[in-house]
């Protein structure tokens, strides 16, 4: 009797944890929507060669991210 009660309690806790985790993932995805490229944007790139965005791009931020990326050290691939 005690073991089945513990099993049910564990299952309920796992279910609640899964729901909370899924909500956090969805919230994180919603916050990144500004960086997502939709199918309509891809079609616009294919037809016009560029896309129009509502907000102007922050060129300083883009340059800083590029500098950080290219400033990282690159390890040689391991040989098998």
Residue pairs with C-beta under 8 A, 6 or more apart in sequence:
34 55
41 51
44 50
44 51
44 52
45 51
